[in-house]
Amino acid sequence: MTTKLYVGNLPFGSAEDAIEELFTSVGKVEEVALIKDKMTGKSRGFAFVTMSSEDEAQKGIDAFDGKDFDGRKLVVNMARPRE
């Protein structure tokens, strides 16, 4: 199984540090990758968070899917492999 989470519907002003701080409350965060537009460098409104175990990844989904974060309801689920 995967430990990488897709985190969508992020406020465009979100920083990787704030996302990491949020997910650290449910477990050890290995990596946060905030996806940015190549031309402007601005956030595209989603990120990938890699947790240290499957259990912690599931806790992240349970805790934050639908949760309000800076005025927006987060979408959190297991990341799918690139096609």
MMTF fields as JSON, N, C-alpha, C and O atoms, coordinates in Angstrom:
{
  "mmtfVersion": "1.0.0",
  "mmtfProducer": "UNKNOWN",
  "numBonds": 331,
  "numAtoms": 332,
  "numGroups": 83,
  "numChains": 1,
  "numModels": 1,
  "chainsPerModel": [1],
  "groupsPerChain": [83],
  "chainIdList": ["A"],
  "bondAtomList": [4, 2, 8, 6, 12, 10, 16, 14, 20, 18, 24, 22, 28, 26, 32, 30, 36, 34, 40, 38, 44, 42, 48, 46, 52, 50, 56, 54, 60, 58, 64, 62, 68, 66, 72, 70, 76, 74, 80, 78, 84, 82, 88, 86, 92, 90, 96, 94, 100, 98, 104, 102, 108, 106, 112, 110, 116, 114, 120, 118, 124, 122, 128, 126, 132, 130, 136, 134, 140, 138, 144, 142, 148, 146, 152, 150, 156, 154, 160, 158, 164, 162, 168, 166, 172, 170, 176, 174, 180, 178, 184, 182, 188, 186, 192, 190, 196, 194, 200, 198, 204, 202, 208, 206, 212, 210, 216, 214, 220, 218, 224, 222, 228, 226, 232, 230, 236, 234, 240, 238, 244, 242, 248, 246, 252, 250, 256, 254, 260, 258, 264, 262, 268, 266, 272, 270, 276, 274, 280, 278, 284, 282, 288, 286, 292, 290, 296, 294, 300, 298, 304, 302, 308, 306, 312, 310, 316, 314, 320, 318, 324, 322, 328, 326],
  "bondOrderList": [1, 1, 1, 1, 1, 1, 1, 1, 1, 1, 1, 1, 1, 1, 1, 1, 1, 1, 1, 1, 1, 1, 1, 1, 1, 1, 1, 1, 1, 1, 1, 1, 1, 1, 1, 1, 1, 1, 1, 1, 1, 1, 1, 1, 1, 1, 1, 1, 1, 1, 1, 1, 1, 1, 1, 1, 1, 1, 1, 1, 1, 1, 1, 1, 1, 1, 1, 1, 1, 1, 1, 1, 1, 1, 1, 1, 1, 1, 1, 1, 1, 1],
  "groupList": [{"groupName": "MET", "atomNameList": ["N", "CA", "C", "O"], "elementList": ["N", "C", "C", "O"], "formalChargeList": [0, 0, 0, 0], "bondAtomList": [1, 0, 2, 1, 3, 2], "bondOrderList": [1, 1, 2], "singleLetterCode": "M", "chemCompType": "L-PEPTIDE LINKING"}, {"groupName": "THR", "atomNameList": ["N", "CA", "C", "O"], "elementList": ["N", "C", "C", "O"], "formalChargeList": [0, 0, 0, 0], "bondAtomList": [1, 0, 2, 1, 3, 2], "bondOrderList": [1, 1, 2], "singleLetterCode": "T", "chemCompType": "L-PEPTIDE LINKING"}, {"groupName": "LYS", "atomNameList": ["N", "CA", "C", "O"], "elementList": ["N", "C", "C", "O"], "formalChargeList": [0, 0, 0, 0], "bondAtomList": [1, 0, 2, 1, 3, 2], "bondOrderList": [1, 1, 2], "singleLetterCode": "K", "chemCompType": "L-PEPTIDE LINKING"}, {"groupName": "LEU", "atomNameList": ["N", "CA", "C", "O"], "elementList": ["N", "C", "C", "O"], "formalChargeList": [0, 0, 0, 0], "bondAtomList": [1, 0, 2, 1, 3, 2], "bondOrderList": [1, 1, 2], "singleLetterCode": "L", "chemCompType": "L-PEPTIDE LINKING"}, {"groupName": "TYR", "atomNameList": ["N", "CA", "C", "O"], "elementList": ["N", "C", "C", "O"], "formalChargeList": [0, 0, 0, 0], "bondAtomList": [1, 0, 2, 1, 3, 2], "bondOrderList": [1, 1, 2], "singleLetterCode": "Y", "chemCompType": "L-PEPTIDE LINKING"}, {"groupName": "VAL", "atomNameList": ["N", "CA", "C", "O"], "elementList": ["N", "C", "C", "O"], "formalChargeList": [0, 0, 0, 0], "bondAtomList": [1, 0, 2, 1, 3, 2], "bondOrderList": [1, 1, 2], "singleLetterCode": "V", "chemCompType": "L-PEPTIDE LINKING"}, {"groupName": "GLY", "atomNameList": ["N", "CA", "C", "O"], "elementList": ["N", "C", "C", "O"], "formalChargeList": [0, 0, 0, 0], "bondAtomList": [1, 0, 2, 1, 3, 2], "bondOrderList": [1, 1, 2], "singleLetterCode": "G", "chemCompType": "PEPTIDE LINKING"}, {"groupName": "ASN", "atomNameList": ["N", "CA", "C", "O"], "elementList": ["N", "C", "C", "O"], "formalChargeList": [0, 0, 0, 0], "bondAtomList": [1, 0, 2, 1, 3, 2], "bondOrderList": [1, 1, 2], "singleLetterCode": "N", "chemCompType": "L-PEPTIDE LINKING"}, {"groupName": "PRO", "atomNameList": ["N", "CA", "C", "O"], "elementList": ["N", "C", "C", "O"], "formalChargeList": [0, 0, 0, 0], "bondAtomList": [1, 0, 2, 1, 3, 2], "bondOrderList": [1, 1, 2], "singleLetterCode": "P", "chemCompType": "L-PEPTIDE LINKING"}, {"groupName": "PHE", "atomNameList": ["N", "CA", "C", "O"], "elementList": ["N", "C", "C", "O"], "formalChargeList": [0, 0, 0, 0], "bondAtomList": [1, 0, 2, 1, 3, 2], "bondOrderList": [1, 1, 2], "singleLetterCode": "F", "chemCompType": "L-PEPTIDE LINKING"}, {"groupName": "SER", "atomNameList": ["N", "CA", "C", "O"], "elementList": ["N", "C", "C", "O"], "formalChargeList": [0, 0, 0, 0], "bondAtomList": [1, 0, 2, 1, 3, 2], "bondOrderList": [1, 1, 2], "singleLetterCode": "S", "chemCompType": "L-PEPTIDE LINKING"}, {"groupName": "ALA", "atomNameList": ["N", "CA", "C", "O"], "elementList": ["N", "C", "C", "O"], "formalChargeList": [0, 0, 0, 0], "bondAtomList": [1, 0, 2, 1, 3, 2], "bondOrderList": [1, 1, 2], "singleLetterCode": "A", "chemCompType": "L-PEPTIDE LINKING"}, {"groupName": "GLU", "atomNameList": ["N", "CA", "C", "O"], "elementList": ["N", "C", "C", "O"], "formalChargeList": [0, 0, 0, 0], "bondAtomList": [1, 0, 2, 1, 3, 2], "bondOrderList": [1, 1, 2], "singleLetterCode": "E", "chemCompType": "L-PEPTIDE LINKING"}, {"groupName": "ASP", "atomNameList": ["N", "CA", "C", "O"], "elementList": ["N", "C", "C", "O"], "formalChargeList": [0, 0, 0, 0], "bondAtomList": [1, 0, 2, 1, 3, 2], "bondOrderList": [1, 1, 2], "singleLetterCode": "D", "chemCompType": "L-PEPTIDE LINKING"}, {"groupName": "ILE", "atomNameList": ["N", "CA", "C", "O"], "elementList": ["N", "C", "C", "O"], "formalChargeList": [0, 0, 0, 0], "bondAtomList": [1, 0, 2, 1, 3, 2], "bondOrderList": [1, 1, 2], "singleLetterCode": "I", "chemCompType": "L-PEPTIDE LINKING"}, {"groupName": "ARG", "atomNameList": ["N", "CA", "C", "O"], "elementList": ["N", "C", "C", "O"], "formalChargeList": [0, 0, 0, 0], "bondAtomList": [1, 0, 2, 1, 3, 2], "bondOrderList": [1, 1, 2], "singleLetterCode": "R", "chemCompType": "L-PEPTIDE LINKING"}, {"groupName": "GLN", "atomNameList": ["N", "CA", "C", "O"], "elementList": ["N", "C", "C", "O"], "formalChargeList": [0, 0, 0, 0], "bondAtomList": [1, 0, 2, 1, 3, 2], "bondOrderList": [1, 1, 2], "singleLetterCode": "Q", "chemCompType": "L-PEPTIDE LINKING"}],
  "groupTypeList": [0, 1, 1, 2, 3, 4, 5, 6, 7, 3, 8, 9, 6, 10, 11, 12, 13, 11, 14, 12, 12, 3, 9, 1, 10, 5, 6, 2, 5, 12, 12, 5, 11, 3, 14, 2, 13, 2, 0, 1, 6, 2, 10, 15, 6, 9, 11, 9, 5, 1, 0, 10, 10, 12, 13, 12, 11, 16, 2, 6, 14, 13, 11, 9, 13, 6, 2, 13, 9, 13, 6, 15, 2, 3, 5, 5, 7, 0, 11, 15, 8, 15, 12],
  "groupIdList": [1, 2, 3, 4, 5, 6, 7, 8, 9, 10, 11, 12, 13, 14, 15, 16, 17, 18, 19, 20, 21, 22, 23, 24, 25, 26, 27, 28, 29, 30, 31, 32, 33, 34, 35, 36, 37, 38, 39, 40, 41, 42, 43, 44, 45, 46, 47, 48, 49, 50, 51, 52, 53, 54, 55, 56, 57, 58, 59, 60, 61, 62, 63, 64, 65, 66, 67, 68, 69, 70, 71, 72, 73, 74, 75, 76, 77, 78, 79, 80, 81, 82, 83],
  "secStructList": [7, 7, 7, 3, 3, 3, 3, 3, 1, 7, 7, 6, 6, 7, 7, 2, 2, 2, 2, 2, 2, 2, 2, 2, 6, 6, 1, 7, 3, 3, 3, 3, 3, 3, 3, 3, 7, 6, 6, 6, 7, 7, 3, 3, 3, 3, 3, 3, 3, 3, 3, 1, 1, 2, 2, 2, 2, 2, 2, 2, 2, 2, 2, 2, 6, 6, 7, 3, 3, 6, 6, 3, 3, 7, 3, 3, 3, 3, 7, 7, 7, 7, 7],
  "xCoordList": [0.839, 0.0, 0.872, 2.083, 0.223, 0.949, 0.785, -0.18, 1.731, 1.645, 1.564, 1.666, 1.381, 1.305, -0.15, -0.989, -0.435, -1.783, -1.888, -0.955, -3.035, -3.391, -4.166, -5.114, -3.78, -4.476, -4.929, -4.107, -6.223, -6.764, -7.607, -7.909, -7.979, -8.785, -8.065, -8.691, -6.743, -5.956, -6.123, -6.282, -6.089, -6.061, -4.792, -3.738, -4.891, -3.761, -2.587, -1.475, -2.807, -1.727, -1.061, -0.235, -1.407, -0.859, 0.638, 1.148, 1.324, 2.755, 2.983, 2.193, 4.083, 4.401, 4.537, 4.133, 5.102, 5.277, 3.941, 3.833, 2.933, 1.619, 0.967, 0.323, 1.136, 0.567, 1.273, 0.63, 2.598, 3.367, 2.964, 2.801, 2.808, 2.414, 1.052, 0.852, 0.118, -1.212, -1.135, -1.728, -0.41, -0.364, 0.542, 0.401, 1.463, 2.318, 1.495, 1.932, 0.313, -0.531, -1.059, -1.508, -1.015, -1.484, -0.36, -0.598, 0.86, 1.967, 3.183, 3.208, 4.187, 5.44, 5.296, 4.928, 5.59, 5.522, 6.901, 7.879, 6.978, 8.241, 8.524, 9.654, 7.47, 7.658, 6.343, 5.269, 6.44, 5.297, 5.707, 6.728, 4.912, 5.19, 3.991, 2.986, 4.108, 3.071, 3.258, 4.334, 2.24, 2.35, 2.131, 1.145, 3.091, 3.054, 3.027, 3.52, 2.449, 2.419, 3.834, 4.561, 4.233, 5.591, 5.89, 7.014, 4.914, 5.133, 5.123, 5.979, 4.166, 4.012, 4.636, 4.95, 4.819, 5.35, 4.318, 4.651, 3.066, 1.998, 1.41, 1.441, 0.881, 0.265, -0.891, -1.632, -1.036, -2.155, -3.305, -4.319, -3.16, -4.259, -4.274, -5.26, -3.166, -3.104, -1.667, -0.719, -1.536, -0.214, -0.247, -1.309, 0.943, 1.082, 1.855, 2.913, 1.324, 1.95, 2.288, 1.413, 3.562, 3.99, 4.153, 4.958, 3.375, 3.436, 4.371, 4.685, 4.818, 5.807, 5.203, 5.941, 3.877, 3.258, 1.846, 1.246, 1.336, -0.024, -1.052, -2.045, -0.805, -1.712, -1.81, -2.902, -0.674, -0.666, -1.329, -2.007, -1.14, -1.797, -3.318, -4.037, -3.806, -5.246, -5.755, -6.854, -4.966, -5.343, -5.46, -6.354, -4.555, -4.607, -5.88, -6.489, -6.282, -7.531, -8.71, -9.563, -8.751, -9.865, -9.962, -11.058, -8.815, -8.803, -9.07, -9.695, -8.605, -8.604, -9.48, -9.695, -9.992, -10.878, -12.161, -12.876, -12.449, -13.629, -13.408, -14.316, -12.215, -11.928, -11.669, -11.08, -12.114, -11.883, -10.423, -9.908, -9.768, -8.375, -8.294, -8.365, -8.148, -8.102, -9.309, -9.176, -10.49, -11.719, -12.109, -13.099, -11.35, -11.684, -11.727, -10.939, -12.659, -12.775, -11.792, -11.863, -10.882, -9.853, -10.436, -11.425, -9.806, -10.084, -8.809, -7.761, -8.893, -7.711, -8.026, -8.989, -7.204, -7.343, -6.002, -5.033, -5.949, -4.702, -4.384, -5.262, -3.143, -2.713, -2.696, -2.305, -3.117, -3.069, -1.763, -1.23, -1.246, -0.016, -0.237, -1.341, 0.816, 0.736, 0.473, 0.945, -0.28, -0.566, 0.232, 0.127],
  "yCoordList": [-1.195, 0.0, 1.243, 1.192, 2.329, 3.59, 4.412, 4.255, 5.272, 6.193, 7.63, 8.573, 7.79, 9.132, 9.558, 8.828, 10.743, 11.287, 12.429, 13.213, 12.509, 13.664, 14.608, 14.189, 15.868, 16.87, 17.966, 18.724, 18.044, 18.994, 20.072, 20.033, 21.047, 22.197, 23.062, 23.651, 23.128, 23.98, 25.439, 25.748, 26.338, 27.764, 28.057, 27.481, 28.935, 29.195, 29.85, 29.856, 30.396, 31.002, 30.045, 30.467, 28.774, 27.789, 27.588, 27.676, 27.315, 27.025, 25.583, 25.012, 24.995, 23.61, 23.441, 22.415, 24.44, 24.364, 24.218, 23.436, 24.957, 24.896, 23.534, 22.995, 22.979, 21.66, 20.599, 19.71, 20.694, 19.734, 19.812, 18.785, 21.015, 21.19, 20.554, 19.931, 20.708, 20.127, 18.599, 18.0, 17.966, 16.508, 15.899, 14.717, 16.671, 16.175, 15.817, 15.018, 16.403, 16.108, 14.668, 14.18, 13.972, 12.582, 11.58, 10.372, 12.06, 11.137, 11.823, 13.041, 11.02, 11.541, 11.807, 10.92, 13.033, 13.427, 13.254, 13.83, 12.461, 12.236, 13.365, 13.841, 13.789, 14.788, 15.501, 14.904, 16.782, 17.551, 18.155, 18.837, 17.901, 18.457, 19.295, 18.764, 20.612, 21.542, 21.768, 22.182, 21.504, 21.603, 23.052, 23.69, 23.549, 24.949, 25.037, 24.15, 26.114, 26.385, 26.665, 27.44, 26.045, 26.207, 27.636, 28.11, 28.314, 29.66, 30.733, 31.617, 30.658, 31.727, 31.396, 32.299, 30.099, 29.697, 29.714, 29.458, 30.015, 30.05, 28.655, 27.809, 28.445, 27.165, 26.849, 27.74, 25.563, 25.107, 24.595, 24.139, 24.664, 24.3, 22.855, 22.394, 22.121, 20.762, 20.386, 21.017, 19.336, 18.878, 17.375, 16.754, 16.807, 15.403, 15.338, 15.953, 14.593, 14.441, 12.968, 12.108, 12.676, 11.299, 11.088, 11.752, 10.15, 9.82, 8.628, 7.933, 8.384, 7.324, 5.915, 4.936, 5.791, 4.458, 4.538, 5.609, 3.373, 3.297, 3.7, 4.358, 3.301, 3.63, 5.149, 5.689, 5.822, 7.283, 7.954, 8.969, 7.399, 7.945, 7.846, 8.792, 6.709, 6.543, 7.506, 8.047, 7.721, 8.691, 10.088, 10.852, 10.42, 11.718, 11.893, 12.963, 10.836, 10.889, 11.066, 11.929, 10.241, 10.3, 11.664, 12.175, 12.24, 13.491, 14.726, 15.677, 14.726, 15.978, 16.017, 17.1, 14.895, 14.935, 15.663, 15.235, 16.759, 17.565, 18.617, 19.396, 18.659, 19.626, 21.009, 21.135, 22.026, 23.406, 23.79, 23.612, 24.317, 24.773, 26.121, 26.198, 27.177, 28.55, 28.869, 29.505, 28.419, 28.754, 27.824, 28.077, 26.751, 25.794, 24.382, 24.035, 23.573, 22.192, 21.318, 21.22, 20.691, 19.863, 18.58, 18.046, 18.099, 16.782, 15.981, 16.319, 14.919, 14.11, 12.651, 12.094, 12.033, 10.614, 10.043, 10.782, 8.718, 8.084, 8.561, 8.622, 8.889, 9.315, 8.118, 7.016, 8.344, 7.305, 7.431, 8.533, 6.329, 6.403, 7.199, 7.223, 7.845, 8.58, 7.623, 6.486, 8.09, 7.249, 7.712, 7.128],
  "zCoordList": [0.0, 0.0, 0.0, 0.217, -0.245, -0.333, 0.932, 1.681, 1.146, 2.283, 1.786, 2.57, 0.473, -0.108, -0.213, -0.742, 0.296, 0.279, -0.719, -0.891, -1.37, -2.189, -1.287, -0.622, -1.256, -0.456, -1.419, -1.934, -1.658, -2.62, -1.973, -0.781, -2.808, -2.41, -1.379, -0.498, -1.503, -0.606, -0.995, -2.176, -0.024, -0.35, -1.166, -0.897, -2.143, -3.023, -2.311, -2.839, -1.135, -0.361, 0.619, 1.429, 0.556, 1.5, 1.285, 0.168, 2.399, 2.36, 2.783, 3.534, 2.289, 2.643, 4.152, 4.699, 4.832, 6.281, 7.005, 7.95, 6.574, 7.222, 7.0, 7.9, 5.8, 5.495, 6.328, 6.887, 6.41, 7.208, 8.681, 9.34, 9.186, 10.59, 10.86, 11.903, 9.923, 10.069, 10.154, 11.052, 9.229, 9.182, 10.245, 10.56, 10.804, 11.879, 13.114, 13.941, 13.24, 14.401, 14.392, 15.429, 13.232, 13.183, 12.949, 12.977, 12.719, 12.505, 11.911, 11.737, 11.605, 11.065, 9.566, 8.796, 9.172, 7.772, 7.149, 7.626, 6.088, 5.384, 4.39, 4.28, 3.66, 2.613, 2.321, 2.4, 1.983, 1.503, 0.164, 0.069, -0.863, -2.191, -2.617, -3.09, -2.445, -2.876, -4.371, -4.801, -5.157, -6.611, -7.032, -6.664, -7.819, -8.259, -9.776, -10.473, -10.273, -11.701, -12.193, -11.572, -13.3, -13.818, -14.261, -14.099, -14.807, -15.339, -14.249, -14.241, -13.338, -12.347, -10.998, -10.223, -10.71, -9.414, -8.302, -7.145, -8.638, -7.628, -7.424, -8.317, -6.233, -5.892, -6.831, -7.246, -7.16, -7.988, -7.122, -7.651, -5.798, -4.91, -4.456, -3.881, -4.715, -4.191, -3.878, -4.344, -3.071, -2.64, -2.427, -2.391, -2.285, -1.924, -0.618, -0.481, 0.338, 1.649, 1.824, 1.723, 2.088, 2.32, 3.816, 4.469, 4.348, 5.764, 5.95, 4.983, 7.181, 7.416, 7.453, 7.343, 7.607, 7.6, 7.025, 6.943, 6.63, 6.097, 7.149, 6.839, 8.391, 9.487, 9.674, 9.852, 9.634, 9.781, 8.586, 8.745, 7.391, 6.204, 6.36, 6.038, 6.851, 7.06, 8.128, 8.003, 9.173, 10.203, 9.606, 9.971, 8.686, 8.015, 7.214, 7.225, 6.515, 5.751, 6.695, 6.485, 7.739, 8.692, 9.379, 9.611, 9.696, 10.453, 9.595, 10.065, 8.342, 7.586, 6.341, 5.796, 5.87, 4.712, 5.097, 6.003, 4.408, 4.701, 5.771, 6.062, 6.367, 7.426, 6.828, 5.754, 7.532, 7.106, 7.36, 8.464, 6.33, 6.421, 5.727, 4.5, 6.505, 5.976, 5.096, 4.051, 5.53, 4.835, 3.695, 3.009, 3.48, 2.419, 2.994, 3.873, 2.487, 2.952, 2.17, 0.944, 2.897, 2.273, 1.696, 2.199, 0.637, 0.067, 0.283, -0.268, 1.084, 1.401, 1.106, 1.634, 0.253, -0.028, -0.463, -0.638, -0.637, -1.082, -2.496, -3.357, -2.714, -4.041, -4.983, -4.598, -6.198, -7.223, -8.002, -8.135, -8.515, -9.309, -10.59, -11.135, -11.06, -12.321, -13.466, -13.462, -14.442, -15.606, -16.798, -17.876]
}
